[in-house]
């Protein structure tokens, strides 16, 4: 009985606490200006019209439809700053974290597309392709190892990070809106550090 009385007393005490509503942020007068006069910059493309620089990009297609080969060709051209079928690129180093394909598949694709990751070009390491156990060391987009490597990059050498596939890096239920929102917020934290992301 005494415990029950304590519960009632504590409940009444909690109910008597007054709360102060949070102050609303002041409305920015600039919000009334024409949109084009607010100083926003146009988007920038790593691959003209295809891949947003400092953005989150995703390639979606069915199984065995050639996504890896397509992206492999993009990687080859972007790492060298060369045009891809008439579209301009911005020379950028590439990191690939491949949880999908075995080393033999990657080797075959590199041979077919003549992708060279063993010759310094515009960057000391233009392409770093990790698969198998090497890629498995990175378990998520917020992995401390990934973030540490990104922060160590010089400002003009922030990479395009390719994640293959997206589900391997998303912890939790992909049908849970809160899980997915948290995942994209972690991705945005990487782009805010200067990375460009590509999932497939």
C-alpha positions as CSV (number, residue, x, y, z in Angstrom):
1,X,0.0,0.0,0.0
2,X,2.8,2.4,0.9
3,X,4.4,1.8,-2.5
4,X,1.1,2.6,-4.2
5,X,0.8,5.9,-2.2
6,X,4.4,6.8,-3.3
7,X,3.5,6.2,-6.9
8,X,0.4,8.5,-6.7
9,X,2.4,11.2,-4.9
10,X,5.2,11.0,-7.4
11,X,2.7,11.1,-10.3
12,X,1.0,14.3,-8.9
13,X,4.4,15.9,-8.4
14,X,5.3,15.2,-12.1
15,X,1.9,16.5,-13.2
16,X,2.5,19.8,-11.4
17,X,5.7,20.5,-13.4
18,X,5.2,23.3,-15.9
19,X,6.9,23.2,-19.2
20,X,8.1,26.2,-21.2
21,X,7.5,25.9,-25.0
22,X,10.7,26.1,-27.0
23,X,11.2,29.4,-28.7
24,X,10.6,29.4,-32.4
25,X,13.5,30.4,-34.6
26,X,13.4,33.9,-35.9
27,X,12.1,34.0,-39.5
28,X,14.9,34.9,-41.9
29,X,13.9,38.0,-43.9
30,X,15.9,36.7,-46.8
31,X,13.2,34.1,-47.2
32,X,11.0,36.7,-48.8
33,X,13.6,37.5,-51.5
34,X,13.3,36.0,-55.0
35,X,14.8,32.5,-54.9
36,X,17.6,33.3,-57.4
37,X,18.8,36.3,-55.3
38,X,19.5,34.3,-52.2
39,X,23.0,33.2,-53.1
40,X,22.4,29.5,-53.7
41,X,24.9,27.9,-56.0
42,X,24.0,25.6,-58.9
43,X,24.7,21.9,-58.5
44,X,28.1,20.6,-59.6
45,X,28.5,17.3,-61.4
46,X,31.4,14.9,-61.1
47,X,30.2,13.3,-64.3
48,X,28.3,15.9,-66.3
49,X,24.6,15.4,-66.0
50,X,24.9,12.0,-64.2
51,X,26.8,12.1,-60.9
52,X,26.4,15.0,-58.4
53,X,29.6,16.1,-56.8
54,X,29.4,16.1,-53.0
55,X,26.1,14.3,-53.4
56,X,24.5,10.9,-52.8
57,X,24.0,9.0,-56.0
58,X,22.4,5.6,-56.6
59,X,22.3,3.3,-59.6
60,X,19.4,0.9,-59.6
61,X,18.9,-2.1,-61.9
62,X,18.2,-5.8,-61.8
63,X,20.6,-8.5,-60.9
64,X,23.3,-9.1,-63.6
65,X,22.2,-6.1,-65.6
66,X,25.7,-4.7,-65.8
67,X,25.7,-2.1,-63.1
68,X,29.3,-2.9,-62.0
69,X,30.7,-2.7,-65.6
70,X,28.9,0.7,-66.2
71,X,30.3,2.1,-62.9
72,X,33.7,0.6,-63.7
73,X,33.8,2.6,-66.9
74,X,32.8,5.8,-65.0
75,X,35.5,5.1,-62.5
76,X,38.1,4.7,-65.2
77,X,37.2,8.1,-66.8
78,X,36.6,10.1,-63.6
79,X,40.0,8.9,-62.1
80,X,41.7,10.3,-65.1
81,X,39.5,13.4,-65.6
82,X,38.6,12.3,-69.1
83,X,35.3,12.7,-70.9
84,X,32.9,9.8,-70.8
85,X,30.9,9.5,-74.1
86,X,31.1,13.3,-74.6
87,X,30.3,14.2,-70.9
88,X,32.9,16.1,-68.9
89,X,34.3,14.7,-65.7
90,X,36.1,16.3,-62.7
91,X,39.3,14.3,-62.0
92,X,38.7,12.6,-58.6
93,X,40.3,9.7,-56.8
94,X,38.1,6.7,-56.3
95,X,37.5,4.3,-53.4
96,X,35.5,1.2,-54.0
97,X,34.1,-0.9,-51.1
98,X,32.7,-4.0,-52.9
99,X,30.7,-6.4,-50.7
100,X,29.1,-8.0,-53.7
101,X,31.7,-9.2,-56.2
102,X,34.6,-11.7,-55.8
103,X,38.1,-10.7,-56.8
104,X,37.9,-12.7,-60.0
105,X,35.0,-10.7,-61.3
106,X,36.7,-7.4,-60.5
107,X,39.9,-8.6,-62.2
108,X,38.0,-9.6,-65.3
109,X,36.1,-6.3,-65.5
110,X,39.4,-4.4,-65.0
111,X,41.0,-6.3,-67.9
112,X,38.0,-5.8,-70.2
113,X,37.8,-2.1,-69.5
114,X,41.5,-1.6,-69.2
115,X,41.3,-0.1,-65.8
116,X,44.7,0.5,-64.2
117,X,44.9,1.0,-60.5
118,X,48.7,0.3,-60.3
119,X,49.9,3.4,-62.1
120,X,50.0,6.8,-60.5
121,X,48.3,9.4,-62.6
122,X,46.8,12.7,-61.5
123,X,46.8,11.2,-58.0
124,X,49.2,8.9,-56.1
125,X,46.4,6.3,-55.8
126,X,43.8,7.1,-58.4
127,X,41.7,4.0,-57.7
128,X,41.6,1.9,-54.5
129,X,39.3,-1.1,-55.1
130,X,38.6,-3.3,-52.0
131,X,36.6,-6.5,-52.1
132,X,36.3,-9.6,-50.0
133,X,37.9,-9.4,-46.6
134,X,39.4,-6.0,-47.3
135,X,36.0,-4.4,-48.0
136,X,34.4,-6.2,-45.1
137,X,36.6,-4.2,-42.7
138,X,34.2,-1.3,-43.4
139,X,30.9,-2.2,-41.9
140,X,28.9,1.0,-42.4
141,X,28.9,4.5,-43.8
142,X,29.8,5.8,-40.3
143,X,32.7,3.4,-39.8
144,X,35.5,5.2,-37.9
145,X,38.1,3.8,-40.3
146,X,36.3,5.3,-43.3
147,X,35.8,8.7,-41.6
148,X,39.4,8.8,-40.5
149,X,40.7,8.1,-44.0
150,X,38.4,10.7,-45.5
151,X,39.4,13.4,-43.0
152,X,43.1,12.7,-43.8
153,X,42.5,13.6,-47.5
154,X,43.6,16.9,-48.8
155,X,40.7,19.2,-49.7
156,X,41.3,18.8,-53.5
157,X,41.6,15.1,-53.2
158,X,38.4,14.1,-51.5
159,X,37.2,10.9,-53.2
160,X,34.2,9.4,-54.9
161,X,33.3,6.5,-52.6
162,X,31.5,3.6,-54.3
163,X,29.5,1.3,-52.1
164,X,28.5,-2.1,-53.6
165,X,25.8,-2.9,-52.6
166,X,23.8,-0.4,-50.5
167,X,22.1,-3.1,-48.3
168,X,25.5,-4.3,-47.1
169,X,26.1,-1.0,-45.4
170,X,22.6,-0.3,-44.1
171,X,22.3,-1.7,-40.6
172,X,18.8,-2.6,-39.6
173,X,15.5,-3.1,-41.4
174,X,15.5,-1.3,-44.8
175,X,11.7,-1.1,-44.5
176,X,11.9,1.0,-41.3
177,X,11.7,4.7,-42.1
178,X,13.6,5.8,-39.1
179,X,16.5,3.4,-39.9
180,X,16.6,4.5,-43.5
181,X,16.5,8.2,-42.5
182,X,19.4,7.7,-40.0
183,X,21.3,6.0,-42.7
184,X,20.9,8.9,-45.2
185,X,21.9,11.4,-42.4
186,X,25.1,9.4,-41.9
187,X,25.7,9.6,-45.7
188,X,25.2,13.3,-45.6
189,X,27.8,13.6,-42.9
190,X,30.3,12.1,-45.4
191,X,29.3,14.5,-48.2
192,X,29.7,17.3,-45.7
193,X,33.3,16.2,-45.3
194,X,33.8,16.5,-49.1
195,X,33.1,13.0,-50.3
196,X,30.9,12.1,-53.3
197,X,28.9,8.9,-52.7
198,X,27.7,6.3,-55.2
199,X,25.6,3.3,-54.2
200,X,24.5,0.4,-56.4
